[in-house]
């Protein structure tokens, strides 16, 4: 079978490997669609494990199935989580599923940018979800990133009526915009250095899009009744954005660190000011099965305008082009690889 193997952001090669053989409790997924995530092009993070097959936003059809699998059958349309928690450890039992050691060690093989994926027993039993009839394969590639956004806004204790400032108008930033709007945000503002992405933010309902190189604070105060933002969501790895967040959050507000920085980067927090003004800093990584179920429900209800976010649908042999589009971040938003798409 064919795979798209990642060596670096500018070197993704179409190669052939043997189709995986199934073990007990496993099934083989025929991948119909897999989105390229912003984390897939986070080169400092990916390069240390290269070469490998990436892709964790995979949807498809169960092509082969082991006898031990009881809850699914051949032909089922499914989304499969690449990381799954144990649901039994101290962290899972206290709602911190993404801190679970099992979640950090599970995955499917070889990765979503391939014609077929072997889904291990643990992912079958704890990370496989049937796609509702109203959700197509392309829409299903939003399940994982939307689940992360659902978890992030819950961790930030977002409430209807709050103002939201999102730093970074990529795929995560736009998903945060759509969910915040659907959840009753009073106003949502986005910043970015890319004018094309700022235009997209406006298209998807931002109350104001602000060039990140301008005076964000002045623009925010004018547009938000002379107040800073109740919730500031950092959706870019740039340290400058984290520093901006410290200056743009209102009294009693929250900063959500949704994106990471490179390892070793430190942020100087004005502890006394934050203590005095009741400002919180929250963090969110990944998602849990509960978040995934909620994301599927939102998509099936058509609560978010996801189809218009898809800018490119590419064949497996064009995965390198997809990585270039996403890493450049100029003329794309949601790029989907369709391994069984015909030319």
N, C-alpha and C positions, 0 to 999 in steps of 0.2 A: 504494500500500500504506500501511498505518497504522504510525505510529511513536509512541513516547512520548518527547517531547523534554524534556530537563532544562534548566530555567532557574535554579532553586535548589531546596533541599530541600523547600520549601513550594509550589513552582510547577513541576509536571511536566504537560505538556499533550499530549493526543492530537492528532496532526496527520497530514496525508497528504502523501506524496512519491511520485515515480515509482519503480517497482521498478527496482533497479540493473541495468544491462546488463553482460554478462560480457565480459572480455578474455581473451587467451590464457592457458591454464593455470589458469583460475578456475572456481569453481562457486557456485551460489546455494543457500544453506541455508534451508530452511523451518524457522523457529525453533519448536520445540515447548515448550521450557522454558528459562528463564534466571533464575538466582538474583540477588537484590539483595545485593551485597557491602557490608561495612562501609565499604570505601573509596569506594563509590558515594555515600555520604552524608557523606563527609569534605569538608564544604562549602568550607573554606579552600583545598582542593586542586582541587576541581571547578569552582568558580565562575569562575575566571580563564579557563576555556575554554568556558564556557557562552555561548549555548545549544548543546547537543549531545545525541546519543543515547548513553546509557551502556549497560552490560550486557556483561560479559565471561565469564559462566559459562554459555555457551549450548550447548545440545544440540538436535539436530533431524535432519531428513531432507534428503538432497541432492535438490533439486527440479529444477535445470538444471545442465548440465555442459558445459564447453568441450571440443572434440575433443582438445586437447593433454593433458588430464588422463587419465592411464593407470592410476593406482593405486586409483581410486574410481569408482563408477558411480551413476547415478540410482537413488534409493531406499535408498541406504546410510544407516544410522543412525550418526551421528557426534557426537563432541565436537570443537570447534575452539578451539585456543588463540588468544587475541587478540594476544599478544606472542610472538615466536619469535626465538631466537638464530641467528647465522650458522653456528655450529659450526666455524668456521675461524680466527677471530681469536685473538690472544694470550690473551684472557680466557677464551674458550670452551675452548681447548686446555688451559688450566690449571684447568678446573673451575669457573670463575666466570661461568657462562652469563648470570646476571642483570646482570652488569656490561657485557655486550656492547652496543655502540652500536645494532646492528640491533634487538635486543630492545626497546630504548627508543623505537624509531621505527616499529615495525610495529603494525598493527591491522587489524581487519576493518571493513566499512562496511555500514550506518551505526552499528550497535551492537546488542547482543542484545535490547534492548527494542523490537523491531520484528518485523513479520511475516516478513520475509526479510532475509538478510544476504549481501552479496557477499564471498566469501572470496578474497583475493588469492593469486597464484601461490605466494609464499613461505610463506604460511600453509597452503596446500594441501599443499605438499611437506614441510614441516617441523613443522606444528602441527595436523594433522588425525589423529584417532584413531577407529577403528571402535569402537562400543559393543558389548561382549559381549552375547549374548542375555540373560544374567542381570541386566543393568543397564538399568533403564528410564530415560526421559528425565529425570524428576525426580531420581533418584539420580545421574545424570550431571552435574547442576549442582554436585555436591560435588567433582568431579574437580579443578577449578582450585584451590579453597581448600584441599583436602586435600593437593594436590601442594605447595603453599606450606608447609604444616605439616610434611610429610615432609622437605622441604629444611631447614626451620628446626631440627628436632630432629637432623638429621645435622650441620648446621653447629655445633650446640652439643655435638656428640659425646656425645649421650645414651646411657647404657648401662643395660641391665637391672639391676634392683636399686637404682637410685637413687631418691631422693625428689624430687618435683617440686612446685613452687609456681607456680601460674598466676595472674597478676594481671589480672583481667578475664574475666568468664564469658559473653561474647558468643559468636558463632558460632565464631570462631577459638579462643577459650579452651576451648570444649567439644570441638572437634576435637582440640586438643592433649591434652586429658584422655583422649579415647577412644584416640588413637594411643599415648600413653604407657602406658596400661593394657594395651593389646594387645601392647605391646613389652616388658612385664615390669617396669614401675615398681613399686617397693616400696610407695610411698604417693603419692597425688596430692591436693593441696589447691588450692582456688580461692578467690579473693576477688572481691568486687564491691560496689558501693554499692546495687544493686538486690536486694531480697529475693526477687523472683520469679525472677531469674537464679540466685541462690544455691540456690533450691529446685530449679531445673533441674539445677544442678551435682550436687546430691545424687542426683537421679533418674538421672543418667547415670554414677554410680559414684564420685563424689568421696569420698575418705575423710573430708574435712572441708571445709565451706564456711564462709568467714569474712567478716563484714561489714568492708569496707575502712576504715570509720571507727572500728573498734574497735582493740584492741591486738593486731595481727596476730602480732607476735613472740611474745608470751606464749602465744597459742593454738597457734602452730606448734610451739614448744618442747614443750608438753604433749603434742601429738599425734604428735610425731616423735622420741620417745626423747631429749628434751632436746637435740636438734640442729636447726640451721637446714637449709634445703633445699639439696640437691646441685645442683639446676637450678631457676633462677627464670626464668619466661617472662613477659615484659611484653606483654600483649595489649590495651593501652589507650594512647591518646595522651596521657593526663594526666601531666604532669611529676611529680606527687606519686607516681605508681606507679613511675616510674623511680627516684626517691629512695628509696622503700620497698625496691625491689629491692637497692639497695646495702647495706641494713641486714639483709636477710633471707637472703642467700646464705651457705652454710657454707664453711669452709676447704676449699680445693681444688675449690670449686664453680664454676659458670658462670652468668652472666646472659645470657639471650637477648633481645635487643631485637627483638621480632617486629613491633611496631607502631612507627610514626614519631611524632615530635612535629611541631608546626608549624615551619616554617623559622625559623632563628635562635635556637631554644631551646638553651640550654647546660646540661650536666649536670656538676656538680662531683664528680669521682671521687676517693676517698681513695687515691691512687696508692701511698703507702707501705704502707698496710694490705693492699691487694690484692697488692702485690709480695711482701710477707712471708708472706701466707697462700695464695699460689698461686691467686688468684681471676681468672677470665677473663671478658671481656665479648665476646660474639659478636653478630652482626647477620645478619638474613636478610630478603631482599626477593625476592618472586616465586618462580618455579620454572623448572626446565629440563625438556626432553623426557623425561629419565630419571625425574625426580620424577613427571611426569604418568603415565608408564607404570606406576610403582609404585602410584600412587593408584588407577588403574583396576583393577589386580590386587587391591588391598585391598578395593575396593568389590565387585568381581565375586565375591570369596570370601565376602562377607558378614562380614568381619572386624570391621566397625564398625557399630553400631546407628544408621544414618543416617536411616531413615524416620521415626523418632520425633522427629527434630530439626525436621522440617517442620511449622511452625505455620500457614502460610497458603499457599494456592494461589489466585492472582488472575488475572483477565482482563487483557489489555493496557490496556483503558480504566480499569482500577483501579490502574495503576502509581503514581499519585500517592498513593493510600492506602498502597501498599506502602512507598514512601519515607518516609511519615510514621511507619509502624510501626517501620521499621528505625532511623530517626533518633531516635525516642523511646526505643527499647531497653527497653521495659517488658513488653509483652505478646506479644512475638514472638521467635523465634529464627531460623529459616530461612524466608524469604519468597521464594516462587517466582512468577514471572510466566509465564503460559502464553498466548502470543499467539494460538493457534488454539483455545483453550478456548471452548466454547459456553456461553452463559449458562444 
